[in-house]
Amino acid sequence: MISFISILLVAFFPTYLDSVTPSAQIKVKDYESTIIYSSPASFSATISRETQSSFHFLLYPDLNSTGCEKSYFSESNPYAIVARGDCTFEEKLSIALESNAKGLIIYNTLYGIYQDRLFASSSDYDCDNGNGYVDKIISPVYGTEMDATMPTSCTQNSNCASGKCVIANFTGVSLSDGYKVCCMWDLYITMGRDASSSLANAEIPVVFITMGDMEKLQAITNNSSLELIEVMIFNRPDPFIYLPTIIIYIIAVLTLSISSYYLGKREIINVIVDNKHYQTLSDSKQTTIHPSLSTDSNDEIHVGHAIMFVIYCAVLLTLMYFFNLKAIVTVIYVVFSSIACAMVVFHPFLSFLWSHVSDNILAISSSMVKYYILTANSPLFAFSVFLSHLLMFSWYFHRDSWWAWLMQDLAGMCVCFLCLSVIRLPNLKVLSVLLCLAFVYDVFFVFISPFIFSSSIMEKVASSSSDTAYLTTGDENYCEKYPDDQDFCSDDSLPMLFTVPSFSYYSGETILGLGDVILPGFLAVWAARYDFLEFGDCVDWSVVSDLWSVWSWWKVFVEPSQGFFWLVVQAYMVGLLLANVAVIVFQTGQPALLYIVPCSLGVVLYRAHRTGKLSDLWLHLPATQTNSLDKNEEQECLLNTNEQSHSTPASILEAKKLIIPITSSMNNYTSYQNHNIEENNLL
């Protein structure tokens, strides 16, 4: 289990864009229905929102259409529109500023594609989208006369989105059939700086449009009764609240809080049940119970385990940096998450259905039959495992589909719950060591490793093939051109994370590693165990006057408590919020534990110190006084249980009101059998 959880700490970085996103828009006055998108240059001024932008006249240079010579415009403060080619993008910007332009639009052209050659670069065309042959080359190759000779088998091919064809690279190719022409890519690009540039960012917006966009502008100009048209450049609207971030935030907080609350309550219930079965019946109603009585100490992690855990993580992450182990790790995760889904979702749900069907429809009276069906070795559990494997392998083979993120997030929640339920951290000492080492682990592999290795270890391991397509091919639009390329454009990122697609014109997705939930979850489970032992509950349910009232639940959240559970949940929410703010401020992925650990562990240690309990909690949880049944009441309960054994096994009935169906999957079923034998002996 520890070996598996170590790979959950790998994924922290968001995926990068695999194409150039046209994040700006051009609106033509009186022609608002025509939508023209554009991609800002890397050196462009920040483009304002539509409400903060204004219309300007759109003018062409009077001397050179490529804007490589200073021009004099008939109108003041115009937007200049120039063709690609002849000089660099920054040189076009400098000349536009000298001409008092207030904005610069650069459009794609055949002239810019050929760049003084007789053929286009192989990255500018794709023969699979349309091709043909021409008998001769007419100079200039980018002229209208040459363009008119392009065969319809190329220009009118249904796969040729641009409708334009260019002469392919014929170097070393036999020309017996003529010159081959292929469909041209007409995509947005990110206009970059010159190699030796030292200029600051522009003070005006600079954007790039495709030939197709330019044809729209020319059509409006030809149809307009005005001599000049007015255009506005503005940033495409983004939602005020970024929905994927909110969804990830809610998933993480709910997974941590609900899992830790349930597991804390379940453990105390197990303490009570174990004491009822294994302690001598006493006339006193007060029995001192220690949490260690309920579970096997082998389930707990100690300081040595915590240190080895982080070392194992570091070694595994370094190996994955040098060797491509993603396929192996992904298969291991699919199998493990399948088991988690079976135990957390499918088996409890099917058990509930079986109990309902057997009681109300089939009217099965044999407790042995029903008990056999509900145990972990039953056909029902085997069927649950089959369904969960079917679910996860469906995700594995269709993880590029739009719905795959839903299945991945469900599996992630089940994995978090299973990990938190199997591994327990017994005291603040182990928690502090583990979380502090995880904190150092994050800082090193994200911020320090680039100074030792050629790149960030965490970033490279967490990224998918599509994230490195540009670095390998040199084409920023490679995955937009060839989305089916399994070597560079397949989604082979590690699956141990929560993910939500962007739901907008931006590609990519928002992600959060499962380790960012599991590690703080250990602290939350410990806090829940403490609160249940010390106060009987983690939440003051008396303030919940109405289950459907938002105000009632808000009072639960803000009501000061003496325990640690709500303190940890609130601190986790603050830490995760700070991590999201850091992503926005620094415009790069952030290791969430860098912000979560100081918030959550810090407030727990501070409150424990202020209340004078730090020295005790540093070593163990407190014992508690729990009301238990006296001898007569216990015997009466057992007699009633025996009378009802025709419908439900006695051991399950006693805990039926306390333990929800998930317990039947998570607990050791042998203990239920032992409980049943013990009760039969007592009777």
C-alpha positions in Angstrom: 0.0 0.0 0.0 2.8 2.4 0.9 4.6 1.6 -2.3 1.4 2.5 -4.3 0.7 5.7 -2.5 4.1 7.0 -3.3 3.2 7.4 -7.0 0.3 9.6 -6.0 2.7 12.4 -5.3 3.9 12.8 -8.8 1.2 14.8 -10.6 1.1 18.5 -9.6 1.4 20.5 -12.8 -1.4 21.5 -15.2 -1.2 20.4 -18.8 0.0 22.8 -21.3 -1.7 24.0 -24.5 -1.1 21.8 -27.5 -2.0 24.5 -30.0 -2.1 28.3 -30.3 -5.3 29.6 -28.8 -6.8 32.7 -30.4 -7.6 34.5 -27.2 -8.4 37.9 -28.8 -11.3 38.9 -31.0 -11.7 41.6 -33.7 -15.1 43.2 -34.0 -16.1 45.3 -37.1 -18.4 48.2 -36.5 -21.9 47.6 -37.9 -20.8 44.0 -38.8 -20.9 42.5 -35.3 -22.3 39.2 -36.5 -19.0 38.5 -38.3 -16.6 36.8 -35.7 -12.9 37.2 -36.3 -10.5 35.7 -33.8 -6.8 36.5 -33.4 -3.8 35.3 -31.4 -1.8 38.0 -29.5 1.9 38.3 -29.9 4.1 37.3 -27.0 5.3 40.9 -26.8 1.8 42.5 -27.2 0.4 44.9 -24.7 -2.3 43.5 -22.5 -5.5 43.4 -24.5 -8.4 44.9 -22.7 -11.9 43.6 -22.3 -14.6 44.6 -24.8 -16.1 47.1 -22.4 -12.8 48.9 -22.1 -11.9 48.9 -25.8 -12.8 51.4 -28.5 -13.2 51.4 -32.3 -10.4 52.6 -34.6 -10.1 53.0 -38.3 -8.5 50.1 -40.1 -5.8 51.3 -42.5 -3.3 49.6 -44.8 0.2 51.0 -45.2 0.6 53.4 -48.2 4.1 52.2 -49.2 4.5 48.6 -48.4 1.8 46.0 -47.7 4.1 44.1 -45.3 4.6 47.2 -43.1 8.3 47.1 -43.2 8.6 50.8 -44.2 7.3 53.8 -42.4 3.8 54.8 -43.6 1.7 57.9 -43.3 -1.9 57.3 -42.4 -4.8 59.6 -43.4 -6.5 59.1 -40.1 -5.0 59.7 -36.6 -4.6 56.7 -34.2 -5.5 54.0 -36.6 -5.2 50.2 -36.4 -2.6 49.2 -39.0 -3.1 45.9 -40.9 0.0 44.4 -42.6 1.0 41.2 -44.3 3.3 38.6 -43.0 6.8 38.6 -44.5 9.9 40.7 -45.5 10.8 41.6 -41.9 10.4 40.3 -38.4 7.3 40.9 -36.3 9.1 43.2 -33.9 10.4 45.3 -36.8 6.8 45.6 -38.0 5.8 46.8 -34.5 8.6 49.4 -34.3 7.6 50.8 -37.7 3.9 50.8 -36.7 4.7 52.8 -33.6 6.7 55.3 -35.6 3.6 55.7 -37.8 1.5 56.5 -34.7 -0.6 53.3 -35.0 -2.7 52.4 -32.0 -2.8 48.7 -32.9 -1.2 46.2 -35.3 -2.9 43.3 -37.1 -0.6 41.0 -39.0 -2.3 38.5 -41.4 -1.0 35.3 -42.9 -0.1 35.2 -46.6 1.3 32.8 -49.2 4.2 35.2 -49.5 5.0 34.7 -45.8 4.6 30.9 -46.2 7.1 30.6 -49.1 9.6 33.1 -47.6 11.5 33.7 -50.9 11.6 29.9 -51.7 10.1 28.0 -54.5 8.5 25.6 -52.1 6.9 25.7 -48.7 8.3 24.2 -45.5 7.0 20.7 -44.6 5.4 22.1 -41.4 3.2 24.4 -43.5 1.3 21.7 -45.4 -0.1 18.2 -45.2 -0.5 16.1 -48.3 -3.0 13.7 -46.5 -5.5 16.6 -46.4 -5.4 17.1 -50.2 -2.8 17.0 -53.0 -2.3 17.1 -56.7 0.3 18.1 -59.3 1.0 21.2 -61.5 3.0 21.1 -64.7 5.1 24.2 -64.1 5.9 26.9 -61.5 4.8 30.4 -62.3 6.8 33.2 -60.7 6.1 34.5 -58.2 4.9 31.2 -56.6 2.8 33.2 -54.1 1.0 35.2 -56.8 -2.6 34.9 -57.9 -1.7 33.4 -61.3 0.1 30.5 -59.7 -2.6 30.1 -57.1 -5.2 29.8 -59.9 -3.4 26.7 -61.4 -3.8 24.7 -58.2 -5.8 21.5 -58.9 -9.3 21.1 -57.4 -8.2 17.7 -56.0 -6.3 19.7 -53.5 -8.1 23.0 -53.0 -11.6 21.4 -52.9 -10.7 18.4 -50.9 -13.1 18.1 -47.9 -10.1 17.7 -45.5 -8.4 20.8 -46.7 -9.9 23.4 -44.3 -7.9 26.3 -45.7 -8.8 25.8 -49.3 -5.3 26.8 -50.2 -2.5 24.6 -51.6 1.3 25.2 -51.8 4.1 23.6 -53.7 5.6 20.8 -51.6 9.3 20.4 -51.0 10.6 18.8 -54.2 14.2 18.6 -53.2 15.5 15.1 -54.2 12.1 14.1 -55.7 11.5 13.0 -59.3 9.5 15.6 -61.2 8.3 13.2 -63.9 4.7 13.8 -62.9 5.1 17.5 -62.3 5.4 19.5 -59.1 3.4 18.1 -56.2 1.1 20.6 -54.3 -0.4 19.9 -50.9 -3.0 21.4 -48.7 -1.7 24.4 -46.7 -2.2 24.8 -43.0 -3.7 28.2 -42.2 -3.4 28.3 -38.4 -2.8 30.8 -35.7 0.7 31.3 -34.5 2.3 33.0 -31.5 4.5 35.9 -32.9 7.7 35.8 -30.9 10.5 38.2 -30.3 13.7 38.5 -32.3 16.6 36.3 -31.2 18.6 39.3 -30.1 15.7 41.5 -29.0 16.0 43.7 -26.0 12.8 45.7 -26.4 10.2 45.9 -23.7 6.6 44.7 -24.4 4.6 46.8 -26.8 2.3 49.6 -25.7 -0.3 48.7 -28.3 -2.1 45.4 -29.1 -0.4 43.2 -31.7 -2.4 40.2 -33.0 -2.1 37.6 -35.8 -5.0 36.5 -38.0 -5.2 33.7 -40.6 -5.8 34.1 -44.4 -9.4 33.0 -43.8 -9.9 35.8 -41.3 -8.3 38.3 -43.7 -10.8 37.2 -46.4 -13.6 38.0 -44.0 -12.2 41.5 -43.5 -11.8 42.1 -47.2 -15.3 40.9 -47.9 -16.7 43.4 -45.4 -14.5 46.2 -46.9 -15.8 45.4 -50.4 -19.4 45.3 -49.3 -19.3 48.4 -47.1 -20.5 51.7 -48.4 -17.9 53.4 -46.3 -14.4 54.1 -47.5 -13.0 53.0 -44.2 -14.2 50.5 -41.7 -13.7 50.7 -37.9 -12.6 47.7 -35.8 -12.1 46.9 -32.2 -9.5 44.5 -30.7 -10.5 43.0 -27.3 -9.8 40.0 -25.2 -12.3 37.2 -25.6 -14.6 37.0 -22.6 -13.5 34.7 -19.8 -16.0 33.6 -17.1 -15.9 35.6 -13.9 -15.5 32.4 -12.0 -13.3 29.7 -13.6 -15.6 26.7 -13.3 -13.0 23.9 -13.5 -11.0 25.4 -10.6 -14.2 25.6 -8.5 -15.1 22.0 -9.4 -11.6 20.7 -8.4 -11.8 22.7 -5.2 -15.1 21.2 -4.2 -14.1 17.7 -5.1 -10.9 17.9 -3.0 -12.6 19.5 0.0 -15.6 17.1 0.0 -13.4 14.0 -0.5 -11.1 15.0 2.4 -13.9 16.1 4.8 -16.4 13.4 4.2 -13.8 10.6 4.1 -12.1 11.7 7.3 -15.4 12.3 9.2 -16.7 8.9 8.2 -13.5 7.0 9.0 -13.1 8.7 12.3 -16.6 7.8 13.3 -16.2 4.2 12.0 -13.1 3.6 14.0 -14.8 4.7 17.3 -17.8 2.5 16.4 -15.3 -0.4 15.9 -13.9 0.4 19.4 -17.3 0.1 20.9 -18.3 -3.0 19.0 -14.9 -4.7 19.9 -15.3 -3.9 23.5 -18.8 -5.3 23.6 -17.6 -8.6 22.2 -14.2 -9.0 23.7 -14.4 -7.4 27.1 -16.0 -9.1 30.1 -19.5 -7.9 30.8 -19.5 -5.4 33.6 -22.2 -4.1 35.9 -20.8 -0.6 35.4 -21.9 1.5 32.5 -18.6 3.4 32.3 -15.8 1.6 30.5 -12.5 3.1 29.6 -11.7 2.5 25.9 -8.4 3.2 24.2 -8.4 3.6 20.4 -5.6 1.1 19.9 -7.9 -1.7 21.1 -10.0 -1.5 17.9 -7.4 -2.0 15.2 -4.2 -3.8 14.5 -1.1 -1.8 15.2 0.4 -3.1 11.9 -1.9 -0.7 10.1 -0.2 2.3 11.6 2.7 4.2 10.1 5.5 5.1 12.5 8.3 7.7 12.1 10.6 5.2 10.3 7.9 4.3 7.8 7.2 8.0 7.1 10.9 8.7 6.3 11.2 5.6 4.1 7.9 6.6 2.4 9.3 10.0 1.3 12.6 8.4 0.3 10.8 5.9 -1.8 8.8 8.7 -3.5 12.0 10.5 -4.3 13.7 7.5 -5.8 10.6 6.5 -7.9 10.1 10.0 -9.2 13.8 10.2 -10.2 13.5 6.9 -12.0 10.5 8.1 -13.9 12.4 11.2 -14.9 15.1 9.1 -16.6 13.0 6.2 -17.8 9.5 6.2 -19.3 7.6 4.1 -16.7 4.2 5.8 -17.3 2.6 2.8 -19.0 3.5 0.5 -16.1 2.4 3.0 -13.4 -0.9 3.6 -15.3 -1.7 -0.1 -15.5 -0.9 -0.5 -11.8 -3.2 2.4 -10.9 -6.0 1.0 -13.1 -6.0 -2.3 -11.2 -5.7 -0.6 -7.8 -8.4 1.9 -8.5 -10.7 -0.9 -9.8 -10.4 -2.6 -6.4 -11.0 0.8 -4.7 -14.2 1.4 -6.7 -15.4 -2.1 -6.0 -15.0 -1.7 -2.2 -16.2 1.9 -1.9 -18.9 2.1 -4.5 -20.1 -1.0 -6.2 -20.2 -3.6 -3.4 -21.9 -1.3 -0.9 -24.4 -0.3 -3.5 -25.1 -3.8 -4.6 -25.3 -5.0 -1.0 -27.9 -2.4 -0.3 -29.9 -3.5 -3.4 -29.5 -7.2 -2.4 -30.7 -6.5 1.2 -33.8 -4.7 -0.2 -34.5 -7.4 -2.7 -34.0 -10.3 -0.4 -36.2 -8.7 2.4 -39.0 -7.3 0.4 -39.2 -9.2 -2.9 -37.6 -12.6 -2.5 -38.4 -12.9 1.2 -35.3 -15.0 1.9 -35.4 -16.1 5.5 -32.0 -17.8 5.8 -29.5 -15.5 7.5 -26.7 -17.8 6.3 -27.7 -17.2 2.7 -27.9 -13.5 3.0 -24.7 -13.3 5.1 -22.8 -15.4 2.4 -24.0 -13.0 -0.3 -22.8 -9.9 1.6 -19.3 -11.1 2.5 -16.1 -10.2 0.7 -15.7 -13.8 -0.7 -19.2 -13.8 -2.1 -20.4 -13.8 -5.7 -21.8 -10.3 -5.1 -18.3 -9.0 -4.3 -16.8 -10.8 -7.3 -19.4 -9.2 -9.5 -18.6 -5.8 -7.9 -14.9 -6.3 -8.8 -15.9 -7.2 -12.3 -18.0 -4.1 -12.8 -15.2 -1.8 -11.4 -12.6 -3.4 -13.6 -14.9 -2.9 -16.6 -15.3 0.7 -15.6 -11.6 1.5 -15.2 -10.5 -0.4 -18.3 -13.2 1.4 -20.3 -11.6 4.6 -19.0 -8.2 3.4 -20.0 -9.0 2.7 -23.6 -11.2 5.8 -24.0 -9.3 8.3 -21.8 -9.3 10.9 -24.6 -13.1 11.0 -24.7 -14.9 14.0 -23.3 -16.5 12.0 -20.5 -13.3 10.2 -19.3 -12.6 12.9 -16.6 -15.8 11.9 -14.7 -14.7 8.3 -14.4 -11.2 9.4 -13.5 -12.4 11.7 -10.7 -14.7 9.0 -9.3 -11.8 6.5 -9.2 -9.7 9.2 -7.6 -12.2 9.7 -4.8 -12.4 6.0 -4.2 -8.6 5.7 -4.1 -8.4 8.5 -1.6 -11.0 6.9 0.7 -9.3 3.5 0.5 -5.8 4.8 1.3 -7.1 6.9 4.2 -9.0 3.9 5.6 -6.2 1.4 5.3 -3.3 3.5 6.7 -3.5 5.2 10.0 -1.1 7.7 11.5 -1.2 7.3 15.3 0.0 10.6 16.6 1.1 14.1 15.8 4.8 13.1 15.8 4.4 10.9 12.8 2.1 13.3 11.1 4.5 16.2 11.5 7.4 14.2 10.2 5.5 12.9 7.2 4.0 16.3 6.2 7.2 18.2 6.7 9.2 15.8 4.6 6.5 16.0 1.9 6.8 19.8 2.1 10.6 19.6 1.5 10.0 16.9 -1.2 7.7 19.3 -3.1 10.0 22.3 -2.9 13.0 20.3 -4.0 11.5 18.5 -7.0 9.7 21.6 -8.3 12.0 24.6 -7.5 15.4 23.2 -6.9 15.7 20.2 -9.2 16.0 22.4 -12.4 19.3 23.8 -11.0 20.7 20.2 -10.7 19.0 18.5 -13.7 18.2 20.0 -17.1 14.6 20.6 -16.2 12.1 20.3 -13.4 11.7 16.6 -12.5 8.2 17.1 -11.2 7.2 19.0 -14.3 8.6 16.5 -16.8 7.1 13.4 -15.0 3.7 15.0 -14.6 3.4 16.2 -18.2 2.0 14.2 -21.0 3.5 13.6 -24.5 1.4 16.5 -25.9 3.1 18.9 -23.5 6.5 18.1 -25.0 5.4 18.0 -28.6 6.6 21.6 -29.3 10.0 20.9 -27.7 10.4 17.8 -29.8 9.0 18.9 -33.2 9.4 22.6 -33.0 5.8 23.1 -34.1 3.5 24.8 -31.6 0.5 23.6 -33.5 1.7 20.0 -34.0 -1.1 18.4 -32.0 -3.7 20.5 -33.6 -2.5 19.3 -36.9 -2.0 15.6 -35.9 -4.2 14.9 -32.9 -4.0 11.1 -33.5 -0.3 11.0 -33.3 0.3 8.5 -30.4 3.9 9.4 -29.9 3.4 13.1 -29.2 -0.3 13.9 -28.9 -1.8 11.1 -26.9 -3.0 11.8 -23.3 -0.5 9.7 -21.4 -0.2 11.9 -18.4 -0.2 10.1 -15.1 -3.8 9.3 -14.0 -3.3 9.7 -10.2 -5.1 13.1 -10.1 -8.4 14.9 -10.2 -9.0 16.5 -13.6 -11.6 18.8 -15.0 -11.5 20.1 -18.7 -11.5 23.8 -19.3 -15.1 24.0 -20.7 -13.9 27.1 -22.8 -12.0 28.0 -25.9 -8.8 27.2 -24.1 -7.5 23.7 -24.5 -6.0 21.9 -21.5 -7.4 21.1 -18.1 -7.2 21.8 -14.4 -5.6 19.1 -12.3 -4.9 18.3 -8.7 -2.8 15.4 -7.5 -4.4 12.8 -5.3 -1.4 13.2 -2.9 -2.7 16.7 -2.2 -5.8 15.1 -0.7 -4.4 11.9 0.8 -1.5 13.4 2.8 -3.6 16.2 4.4 -6.4 13.6 4.7 -4.2 11.6 7.2 -4.2 14.7 9.4 -8.0 15.1 9.0 -8.6 11.5 9.9 -6.5 11.8 13.0 -8.4 15.0 14.0 -11.7 13.2 13.5 -10.6 10.3 15.6 -9.5 12.7 18.4 -12.8 14.7 18.3 -14.9 11.5 18.4 -12.9 10.2 21.3 -12.8 13.4 23.3 -16.2 15.0 22.5 -18.3 12.3 21.0 -18.6 14.0 17.6 -16.8 16.3 15.2 -19.8 18.5 14.4 -22.3 20.2 16.7 -25.4 18.9 14.9 -27.6 20.8 17.3 -27.2 24.0 15.3 -28.6 22.2 12.2 -32.2 23.2 12.4 -33.0 22.5 8.8 -31.1 20.0 6.6 -32.0 22.1 3.5 -31.0 25.5 5.1 -27.8 27.0 3.9 -27.6 29.1 7.0 -27.8 26.1 9.3 -24.8 24.5 7.6 -23.0 27.8 7.6 -23.4 27.9 11.4 -21.9 24.4 11.6 -18.9 25.6 9.6 -18.2 28.8 11.4 -19.2 27.7 14.9 -16.1 27.6 17.1 -15.2 24.1 18.2 -12.8 22.8 20.8 -11.6 20.0 18.6 -9.4 19.7 15.6 -11.5 18.3 12.7 -13.2 21.5 11.5 -10.0 23.4 12.1 -8.1 21.1 9.8 -10.9 21.2 7.1 -10.9 25.0 7.2 -7.1 25.2 7.1 -7.1 22.8 4.1 -9.6 25.0 2.3 -7.4 28.1 2.9 -4.2 26.3 1.8 -5.8 25.0 -1.4 -7.2 28.4 -2.1 -3.8 30.0 -1.7 -2.3 27.4 -4.1 -4.9 28.4 -6.7 -4.1 32.0 -6.2 -0.4 31.3 -6.7 -1.2 29.6 -10.0 -3.0 32.7 -11.2 -0.3 35.1 -9.9 2.8 33.2 -11.2 1.1 31.7 -14.3 2.6 28.3 -13.6 1.7 25.1 -11.8 2.2 25.0 -8.1 2.8 22.1 -5.7 -0.3 22.4 -3.5 1.4 20.9 -0.4 3.6 24.0 -0.3 0.6 25.9 0.9 -1.5 23.2 2.5 1.0 21.8 4.9 1.9 25.1 6.7 -1.8 26.0 7.0 -3.2 22.6 8.2 -0.3 21.3 10.3 0.5 24.7 11.6 -2.9 25.5 13.1 -3.2 22.0 14.7 0.2 22.3 16.4 -0.7 25.8 17.5 -4.0 24.8 19.1 -2.5 21.7 20.7 0.1 23.9 22.3 -2.3 26.6 23.4 -4.6 24.0 25.1 -1.6 22.3 26.8 -2.2 18.9 25.0 0.7 19.0 22.6 3.0 16.7 24.7 0.3 14.1 25.1 -1.0 14.2 21.5 2.6 14.1 20.2 2.7 10.5 21.2 -0.8 9.1 21.2 -4.5 9.8 21.1 -6.3 10.1 24.5 -8.4 7.3 26.1 -12.1 8.1 26.4 -15.0 7.2 28.7 -17.8 5.6 26.6 -21.2 4.6 27.8 -21.7 0.9 27.3 -24.6 -1.4 28.1 -24.8 -3.1 31.5 -25.0 -6.9 31.8 -28.8 -7.1 31.8 -29.1 -4.7 28.9 -26.5 -6.5 26.9 -28.1 -9.9 27.5 -31.5 -8.4 26.4 -29.9 -7.0 23.3 -28.4 -10.4 22.5 -31.7 -12.1 23.0 -33.5 -9.7 20.8 -30.7 -10.2 18.2 -31.2 -13.9 18.4 -34.9 -13.6 17.8 -34.3 -11.5 14.7 -31.5 -13.7 13.4 -33.9 -15.2 10.8 -33.6 -12.0 8.8 -30.1 -10.6 9.6 -27.0 -12.1 11.1 -26.6 -11.1 14.7 -23.1 -9.5 14.3 -24.3 -7.3 11.5 -27.5 -6.4 13.2 -25.8 -5.0 16.3 -23.8 -2.5 14.2 -26.5 -2.0 11.6 -27.6 1.4 12.9 -24.0 2.6 13.3 -22.1 1.4 10.2 -23.2 2.2 6.7 -22.8 -0.5 4.0 -19.3 0.6 3.0 -18.0 -1.0 6.2 -18.9 -4.4 4.9 -16.4 -3.9 2.1 -13.7 -2.1 4.1 -13.6 -4.2 7.3 -12.1 -7.7 7.7 -15.0 -10.1 7.2 -13.4 -12.7 9.3 -14.0 -10.5 12.3 -17.8 -10.6 11.6 -17.6 -14.4 11.6 -15.8 -14.3 14.9 -18.4 -12.0 16.3 -21.2 -14.3 15.2 -19.5 -17.3 16.8 -18.9 -15.4 20.0 -22.6 -14.4 20.3 -23.7 -17.9 19.7 -21.5 -19.1 22.5 -22.9 -16.4 24.8 -26.4 -17.5 24.1 
